Amino acid sequence: MKTYTPKQIANTLDVSTTTLRRYEEQDLIPVVPRTKSNHRFYTPIHFQAFITIRALLKGYDIPIAYEVMRMSKNARFEEVLWLVNEQQYHVQVEKQRVEEILTMIQNADFTKYKNVKLKEYMSIGEAAQIAGVNTSAIRHWEHEGLVHSERNKENGYRMFSISELRKILVISSLRKIVYYIENMKSLLNELDTQNYGKIEHSFQLALKNLNNQLLHQMKGIAELIKYIHFYQEINT
């Protein structure tokens, strides 16, 4: 059986041997054998495990990629496949959401979103539920001057108008591609003046990123399937 030194695999995958050891310490790969002189050596299934980890990390968040590898190591393959399937569903939902918000921006009569009739003013909880974010995120955006609320005269609670809700929806969709507060403020100013060119470009970039994420997820799944088949072959 072919074997590999840590340096050989590290060079092939363009990572450090420290990274390989970290994956081992995180319990992401099968047990690593040792030589008589106590040096690590890897077999083809370890090589495929490392390839799979690197592929998954391009399309999935680190906790998900790590959980997939840990479950695979314990032969929980059905759970693994359902988990990656769920993550693809999340990408699809986010894509639909971005497309809906882009359409909403272009719609001058913004009185309804996802078949929910909007009130003139909404509480922070209602705004968060509609936008699919935490109330803490809205408070942070308000602190940064991205959105503004008014206070309910009776109880002092924050109230957000429809126009501010629209900003919240835009921020929630573009926060992964618009990294600087001033850039986001500029886009929101464009929204106020109904100059949608830059905003539409940003949304198209968001959609492109989601498409790329889906592609990387599919590539990760392809390597995962190879790993699962490899694992099953040597354990039957």
Long-range contacts (C-beta under 8 A, 24 or more apart in sequence): 1-43, 1-44, 2-43, 2-44, 3-41, 3-42, 3-43, 4-41, 4-42, 4-43, 4-46, 4-47, 5-39, 5-40, 5-41, 5-42, 6-40, 6-42, 9-42, 9-46, 9-47, 9-50, 13-50, 13-51, 13-54, 15-54, 20-50, 23-49, 23-50, 23-53, 23-69, 26-66, 26-70, 27-70, 27-73, 28-53, 28-66, 28-69, 28-70, 28-73, 29-53, 29-69, 29-73, 30-73, 30-231, 44-230, 45-227, 45-230, 45-231, 45-234, 48-223, 48-226, 48-227, 48-230, 49-227, 51-223, 51-226, 51-227, 52-220, 52-223, 52-224, 52-226, 52-227, 55-216, 55-219, 55-220, 55-222, 55-223, 55-224, 56-220, 56-223, 56-224, 57-220, 58-216, 58-219, 58-220, 59-213, 59-214, 59-215, 59-216, 59-217, 59-218, 59-219, 59-220, 60-84, 60-87, 60-217, 60-220, 65-220, 68-224, 72-224, 72-227, 72-228, 72-231, 75-231, 75-235, 77-228, 77-232, 80-224, 80-228, 84-217, 84-220, 84-221, 84-224, 87-217, 88-214, 88-217, 91-210, 91-213, 91-214, 91-217, 94-210, 95-207, 95-210, 95-211, 97-132, 97-173, 98-173, 98-203, 98-206, 98-207, 98-210, 99-207, 101-169, 101-170, 101-173, 101-203, 102-200, 102-203, 104-166, 104-169, 105-166, 105-170, 105-191, 105-196, 105-199, 105-200, 105-203, 106-196, 106-200, 110-162, 110-166, 111-162, 113-165, 113-169, 118-162, 118-165, 120-161, 120-162, 121-150, 121-159, 121-160, 121-161, 122-159, 122-160, 122-162, 122-165, 123-157, 123-158, 123-159, 123-160, 124-149, 124-157, 124-158, 124-160, 127-160, 127-164, 127-165, 127-168, 130-165, 130-169, 131-165, 131-168, 131-169, 131-172, 132-172, 133-168, 133-172, 137-172, 138-168, 141-168, 141-171, 144-181, 145-181, 145-185, 146-171, 146-181, 146-184, 146-185, 146-188, 147-171, 163-192, 166-191, 167-191, 170-199, 173-203, 173-206, 174-202, 174-203, 174-206, 176-206, 176-209, 177-202, 177-205, 177-206, 177-209, 178-202
